[in-house]
Amino acid sequence: MNALLSSSLAQRGPIHTVGVVGMGYVGIPAAVLFAASEAFTQVYGFQRASPSSGYKIEMLNRGESPLKGEEPALPELLHEVVTKKKFICTPDFSKIADCDAVTLSIQTPFADPKDLIPDFSALFEGLRQVGRYISPGALVVLESTITPGTTTGIARQILEEESGMRAGQDFALAHAPERVMVGRLIRNIQEHDRIVGGIDEASTTRAVELYSPVLTSGRTIPMTASAAEVTKTAENTFRDLQIAAVNELALYCEAMGINVYDVREGIASLKGDGITRAILWPGAGVGGHCLTKDTYHLERGARVMGKELDYPKGKDSLFVLARNINDFMPQHMFTLTRQGLERIGKTVKGSRIALLGWAFISNSDDARNTPAEPFWKSAMEAGAMVPVHDPWVVSFPGGPVERDLTTVVSGADAVVIFAGHDRYSTLQPDEIKALCGQDHPVIVDGRNVIDPDPFITRGFVYKGIGRGDKNNHPLYGTEEKLRDPDTKYRFF
């Protein structure tokens, strides 16, 4: 089979035309970089003309990125490749027939993680479209994060059924998972090593040919398709585990009255002679498309592909437990908010809580699986009014997101920071207090972006993730009382 495929690829010749299915956070920068490379002559971005995302087609063809937030180099590169007509976005999937290589960058969420059944409906439809139109000698690459066993299993089956050809004989098939972070998409694709796993040696070699031209300092790491699937799911699972570890440490530090950031610095200082205690940052919760689901892809892969898994019966895996801890953090933010309001004699019910930051990551409009949403729902269900501010995100389940910070904070009993946007690191306590119109407004920092002391000394009730040293601080009196040293502060 491999010899037949090698012959088919040789007959087709070098990769000149590339198609990218899915114009999102992964597909757009990938397509732009393919188009910017001298190795390729034409790149098509395939996007359905749907009511929800069809607007991207015209925007991209005007050289405008539909991705908001700070994405260095992307706007300039997009404008350049569109001007040169090397990149075209189209809803016409029949143009896949002209492509020497086609990549798929489509989301693969779980409707309910408990049942470990992924929602592959969008990916399967993309595979059907590719299968209908691919020609002999083409390369198909799945960039989406998928359950181990998907490439050689159902993905291969769909492509073969739709095309009438055989993978590994008539066309090449591989998995090369994306490894990008919003806010540095272009740089990540160029600089991160690229995992490339084909269903056979010829497919792997062809996929290496596709990705090598867009790498700068990054290198390709060839392996099998299934190993590539496990690599991607495992690397995100490990990061989720590391975040859960420091989040749990933060909860411990809060309980013991200790500053988790002091502890973190001390732990991270141990290095040298092969020793490292690298530790991440605690926070209000984990969001995004990858970390919130990749643990479940890995778990499902172990169950579906595994012949026999020797593990304590009825116990959650370490990875699932970590996922649960990170899912808990928005609820902890709600607890901190409730406790802060109780210190000033108020309840969540009837309070106005200004929620700052709907995106899951700083300086971006990416709000997929944002931890702000479960907090917002809890607060709303408890009877609070919860206006939302974000400088990048346009809308959320409650309607349009407010861009004017003054409007959101005015009259607030509590201000809760969920995203580490640069805008929030410059909040001024006097200005915020004046807007709140309260003697003792509550401020809850879920990203450690503000200095607690200036807020505390101006009468705020401060609460922060892992800030056991500050969360039960004395409550300072009003400005008038501060002039009297005998009434500098009072406890509640």
C-alpha positions in Angstrom: 0.0 0.0 0.0 2.8 2.4 0.9 4.5 1.8 -2.4 1.2 2.5 -4.2 0.8 5.7 -2.3 4.4 6.8 -2.9 3.8 6.3 -6.6 0.6 8.3 -6.5 2.2 11.2 -4.6 5.2 11.2 -7.0 2.9 11.4 -9.9 1.1 14.4 -8.4 4.4 16.2 -7.7 5.2 18.9 -5.1 2.4 20.5 -3.0 1.4 23.8 -4.7 -2.2 24.4 -3.8 -3.4 24.1 -0.2 -6.9 24.1 1.2 -7.8 24.9 4.8 -11.2 23.9 6.1 -12.5 26.0 9.0 -11.8 29.7 9.3 -11.3 30.1 13.0 -8.5 30.7 15.5 -6.5 27.9 14.0 -7.5 27.9 10.3 -7.1 31.6 9.6 -3.4 31.9 10.7 -2.5 28.6 9.2 -4.0 29.6 5.8 -2.3 32.9 5.9 1.1 31.4 6.7 0.7 28.8 3.9 -0.1 31.6 1.5 2.8 33.7 2.7 5.2 30.9 1.9 7.0 30.8 -1.4 6.6 27.1 -1.4 2.9 27.3 -2.3 1.2 29.1 -5.1 -2.5 29.2 -4.0 -4.3 28.7 -0.7 -8.1 28.4 -0.3 -9.9 28.9 3.0 -13.1 27.0 3.1 -15.9 28.4 5.2 -19.6 27.5 5.1 -21.9 30.5 4.3 -23.9 29.9 7.4 -25.9 32.6 9.2 -23.5 32.4 12.2 -20.1 32.5 10.5 -20.7 33.2 6.8 -19.7 36.9 7.4 -16.1 35.7 7.6 -15.9 35.0 3.9 -16.3 38.7 2.7 -14.2 40.0 5.6 -11.3 37.7 4.8 -11.5 38.4 1.1 -11.2 42.1 1.9 -8.1 41.3 3.9 -9.7 41.9 7.3 -9.4 39.5 10.1 -12.6 38.5 11.9 -10.5 37.6 15.0 -10.4 40.5 17.4 -8.0 41.1 20.2 -4.2 41.5 19.8 -2.8 39.1 17.2 0.7 40.4 16.2 1.5 40.0 12.5 -1.8 38.4 11.5 -3.6 41.5 10.1 -0.5 42.6 8.1 0.1 39.1 6.7 -3.5 38.6 5.8 -3.7 41.9 3.9 -0.5 41.0 2.1 -1.6 37.5 0.8 -5.1 38.8 -0.1 -3.5 41.6 -2.1 -1.3 39.2 -3.9 -4.4 36.9 -4.5 -2.5 34.0 -3.0 -5.3 33.5 -0.5 -9.0 33.3 -1.2 -11.8 32.4 1.2 -14.7 30.5 -0.4 -17.9 28.5 0.5 -17.4 26.5 -2.7 -16.0 23.2 -1.5 -15.7 21.8 -5.0 -12.4 23.7 -5.2 -10.9 21.0 -2.9 -10.5 19.0 -6.2 -7.7 21.5 -7.1 -5.9 21.1 -3.8 -2.7 19.0 -3.4 -3.2 19.2 0.4 -6.2 19.9 2.6 -6.2 20.5 6.3 -9.2 20.5 8.7 -9.3 22.9 11.7 -12.8 22.3 13.2 -13.9 22.3 16.8 -14.5 19.0 18.6 -16.3 19.7 21.8 -18.1 17.4 24.3 -21.8 18.1 24.8 -21.6 16.3 28.1 -18.1 15.3 29.3 -19.6 12.7 31.7 -20.5 10.4 28.9 -17.2 10.8 27.2 -18.9 11.1 23.8 -17.5 13.9 21.7 -19.6 16.0 19.3 -17.8 15.3 16.1 -20.8 16.4 13.9 -19.0 19.5 12.5 -15.7 17.6 11.9 -17.6 14.7 10.2 -19.4 17.1 7.9 -16.0 18.7 7.0 -14.6 15.3 6.3 -17.5 14.4 4.1 -17.0 17.6 2.1 -13.3 16.8 1.7 -14.0 13.2 0.8 -16.5 14.2 -1.9 -13.9 16.3 -3.8 -10.4 15.2 -3.1 -8.5 13.9 -6.1 -5.9 11.0 -6.3 -2.5 11.8 -4.7 -4.0 14.5 -2.3 -2.9 14.8 1.3 -5.6 15.2 4.0 -4.5 16.4 7.4 -6.6 16.6 10.6 -5.4 19.5 12.7 -8.4 19.3 15.1 -7.8 17.8 18.5 -9.4 14.4 18.4 -9.8 11.2 20.4 -6.9 8.9 19.9 -7.8 6.4 17.2 -10.0 8.8 15.2 -7.6 9.4 12.2 -7.1 5.7 11.5 -10.7 4.9 12.4 -13.8 7.0 11.7 -12.0 9.8 9.9 -10.4 7.4 7.4 -13.7 5.6 7.0 -15.6 8.7 6.1 -13.0 9.9 3.6 -12.9 6.5 1.9 -16.7 6.2 1.7 -17.1 9.6 0.2 -14.2 9.5 -2.2 -14.4 5.9 -3.3 -10.6 5.8 -2.8 -8.4 4.1 -0.2 -6.3 6.0 2.3 -2.7 4.9 2.2 -3.1 3.9 -1.4 -4.9 6.6 -3.4 -4.4 9.5 -1.0 -2.3 10.4 2.1 -3.8 10.9 5.5 -2.2 12.4 8.7 -2.8 14.1 12.0 -0.8 17.3 12.7 -2.4 18.9 15.7 -2.3 22.6 16.1 -0.3 24.0 19.1 -1.4 27.6 19.3 -2.5 30.1 21.9 -4.7 33.0 21.2 -2.7 36.2 21.2 0.3 34.6 19.5 -1.1 32.5 16.8 1.3 33.4 14.0 4.4 33.1 16.2 3.2 29.8 17.7 2.7 28.1 14.3 6.1 29.3 13.1 8.1 28.6 16.3 6.5 25.6 17.9 7.7 22.1 16.9 5.1 20.4 14.7 3.9 17.0 15.6 3.2 15.1 12.3 1.7 11.6 12.4 0.6 9.8 9.2 -1.3 6.6 8.9 1.9 5.3 7.1 5.4 6.4 6.3 4.5 8.0 2.9 1.6 10.0 4.5 4.0 11.2 7.3 6.6 12.3 4.8 4.0 14.2 2.7 2.7 16.0 5.8 6.3 17.0 6.8 6.6 18.5 3.3 3.5 20.5 3.9 4.5 22.0 7.2 8.2 22.5 6.9 8.0 25.7 4.8 6.0 27.6 7.4 8.3 26.7 10.3 11.0 29.1 11.4 12.7 27.9 14.6 10.2 25.0 14.9 11.0 21.5 13.6 8.8 18.6 12.5 8.5 15.6 14.8 7.3 12.6 12.8 5.4 9.7 14.5 2.3 7.6 13.9 -1.1 9.2 13.7 -2.3 7.7 16.9 0.8 8.8 18.8 0.2 12.3 17.5 -3.3 12.2 18.8 -2.1 11.2 22.2 0.6 13.8 22.2 -1.8 16.6 21.6 -4.4 15.5 24.1 -1.7 14.6 26.7 0.1 18.0 26.5 -3.0 19.9 27.2 -4.1 17.5 29.9 -0.8 18.0 31.6 -1.1 21.7 31.4 -4.6 21.5 32.9 -3.2 19.3 35.6 -0.5 21.9 36.4 -3.1 24.6 36.6 -5.2 22.5 38.9 -2.2 21.9 41.2 -1.6 25.6 41.7 -5.3 26.3 42.0 -5.6 23.8 44.8 -2.5 25.3 46.4 -4.1 28.7 46.2 -7.2 27.3 48.0 -4.9 25.9 50.7 -3.1 29.2 51.0 -6.3 31.1 51.4 -7.4 28.8 54.1 -4.1 29.1 56.0 -3.8 32.9 55.6 -0.8 32.7 53.2 0.0 34.5 50.0 0.2 31.8 47.3 2.4 34.1 45.2 5.1 34.1 47.9 4.9 30.3 48.0 5.0 30.1 44.2 8.1 32.1 44.0 9.8 30.0 46.6 8.9 26.7 44.9 10.0 28.0 41.4 13.4 29.0 42.8 14.5 25.4 43.1 16.4 24.7 39.9 19.7 23.4 38.6 21.3 20.0 38.3 18.3 18.7 36.5 15.9 19.9 39.3 12.9 22.0 38.4 9.7 22.9 40.2 8.0 24.8 37.4 4.7 26.1 38.7 2.0 27.9 36.8 -0.4 30.7 38.0 -3.7 30.2 39.9 -6.8 31.9 38.6 -10.5 32.2 38.3 -10.8 29.2 36.0 -9.7 27.6 32.8 -11.5 28.4 29.5 -10.9 28.0 25.8 -11.6 25.2 23.4 -8.6 22.9 24.2 -7.9 22.5 27.9 -11.6 22.2 28.8 -12.1 19.1 26.7 -8.8 17.4 25.8 -8.7 15.5 29.0 -11.9 13.8 28.0 -10.5 13.0 24.5 -7.5 11.3 26.2 -9.8 9.4 28.7 -12.0 8.2 25.8 -9.0 7.1 23.8 -7.7 5.0 26.7 -11.1 3.3 26.9 -11.7 2.9 23.2 -8.2 1.9 22.1 -7.0 0.4 25.3 -6.9 -3.4 25.4 -6.8 -3.4 29.2 -6.4 -0.4 31.6 -5.2 -1.4 35.1 -6.5 1.4 37.4 -8.3 1.6 40.8 -11.9 0.6 40.1 -14.5 3.4 40.4 -11.9 6.1 40.9 -11.6 9.3 38.8 -8.3 9.5 37.0 -5.9 12.2 38.2 -6.6 14.1 35.0 -10.4 14.1 35.5 -9.9 15.2 39.1 -7.7 18.1 37.9 -10.4 19.0 35.4 -13.0 19.1 38.1 -10.8 21.4 40.3 -10.4 23.9 37.5 -14.1 23.8 36.8 -14.7 24.6 40.4 -12.8 27.9 40.4 -15.6 30.1 39.0 -17.8 28.8 41.9 -15.0 29.8 44.3 -15.0 33.2 42.8 -18.8 33.3 43.6 -18.0 32.3 47.2 -15.4 35.1 47.5 -17.9 37.6 46.1 -20.6 36.4 48.5 -18.2 36.6 51.5 -17.1 40.1 50.4 -20.7 41.3 50.3 -21.5 39.7 53.6 -18.7 41.8 55.2 -20.6 45.0 54.3 -23.9 43.6 55.4 -25.2 42.7 51.9 -26.3 39.6 50.1 -25.8 38.5 46.5 -29.6 38.9 46.0 -30.3 42.5 45.1 -26.6 43.4 44.7 -25.1 44.9 41.5 -22.0 42.9 40.6 -19.9 44.4 37.8 -18.2 41.5 35.9 -15.0 42.6 34.2 -13.8 40.3 31.4 -15.8 37.8 29.5 -13.0 36.4 27.3 -11.2 33.4 28.8 -7.8 34.9 28.1 -6.3 38.3 28.3 -6.4 40.9 25.5 -8.5 38.6 23.2 -12.1 38.2 22.1 -12.0 34.4 22.5 -14.8 33.6 25.0 -15.1 29.9 24.3 -15.9 28.0 27.5 -15.1 31.1 29.5 -15.1 30.6 33.3 -16.9 33.9 33.6 -20.1 32.3 32.3 -20.8 29.8 35.2 -20.0 32.7 37.7 -22.5 34.9 35.8 -25.2 32.2 35.9 -24.7 31.6 39.6 -24.9 35.2 40.4 -28.0 35.8 38.3 -29.7 32.7 39.8 -29.0 34.1 43.2 -30.8 37.3 42.3 -27.9 39.7 41.5 -27.8 42.2 38.7 -24.6 41.4 36.7 -23.6 43.8 33.9 -20.6 42.6 31.9 -17.7 44.6 30.5 -15.0 43.5 28.0 -12.9 45.6 25.7 -12.9 42.8 23.0 -15.9 40.5 23.3 -19.0 41.7 21.5 -21.8 39.5 23.0 -22.6 37.0 25.7 -25.7 34.9 26.6 -27.2 38.0 28.4 -26.9 40.2 25.3 -24.4 42.7 24.0 -21.2 43.1 26.1 -20.8 46.7 27.4 -17.6 48.4 26.2 -18.0 51.4 28.5 -16.4 50.5 31.9 -18.0 53.5 33.6 -21.5 52.2 32.7 -20.8 48.8 34.1 -19.1 49.8 37.4 -21.5 52.7 38.2 -23.5 51.8 41.3 -21.8 48.4 41.7 -21.7 46.8 45.1 -19.0 44.5 43.9 -16.5 44.5 41.0 -15.3 41.1 39.9 -12.3 40.7 37.6 -12.3 37.5 35.5 -9.9 38.3 32.7 -6.4 39.7 32.8 -7.0 42.3 30.2 -4.4 45.1 30.3 -7.3 47.6 30.8 -8.0 46.1 34.3 -4.4 46.3 35.5 -4.7 50.1 35.5 -7.9 50.4 37.5 -7.6 53.3 40.0 -9.2 52.7 43.4 -10.4 56.3 43.8 -12.0 56.3 40.4 -13.7 52.9 40.9 -14.9 53.8 44.4 -16.4 57.0 43.1 -18.2 55.1 40.3 -19.5 52.5 42.8 -20.8 55.2 45.1 -20.2 52.9 48.1 -18.3 53.5 51.3 -17.0 49.9 51.1 -17.3 48.4 47.6 -16.1 44.8 47.1 -13.4 44.0 44.6 -12.6 40.4 43.7 -9.5 39.8 41.7 -9.5 36.5 39.8 -6.2 37.1 37.9 -4.0 39.0 40.4 -3.9 42.1 38.1 -4.4 44.7 40.8 -2.3 45.7 43.9 -4.6 44.9 46.9 -3.2 47.6 49.3 -4.3 50.8 47.5 -7.8 49.4 47.3 -7.8 48.1 50.9 -6.6 51.5 52.3 -9.3 53.3 50.4 -12.1 51.3 52.1 -12.6 48.4 49.6 -13.3 44.9 50.7 -10.6 43.0 48.8 -10.7 39.3 47.8 -8.2 37.5 45.6 -7.4 34.0 44.4 -4.8 32.6 46.7 -4.5 35.8 48.7 -4.9 34.4 52.2 -2.7 37.2 53.5 -5.2 39.8 52.3 -8.7 38.2 52.1 -9.5 38.9 55.7 -7.9 42.3 56.0 -9.2 45.0 58.4 -11.9 47.0 56.8 -10.8 50.6 56.6 -13.3 53.4 57.4 -14.5 56.2 55.2 -12.1 59.0 54.2 -13.4 61.2 57.0 -12.7 58.5 59.6 -9.2 57.9 58.2 -8.2 61.4 59.3 -8.8 60.3 62.9 -5.9 57.9 63.9 -8.1 56.4 66.7 -10.6 55.1 64.1 -8.2 54.1 61.4 -10.0 50.8 60.7 -12.6 48.6 62.1 -13.4 44.9 61.8 -16.7 43.4 60.7 
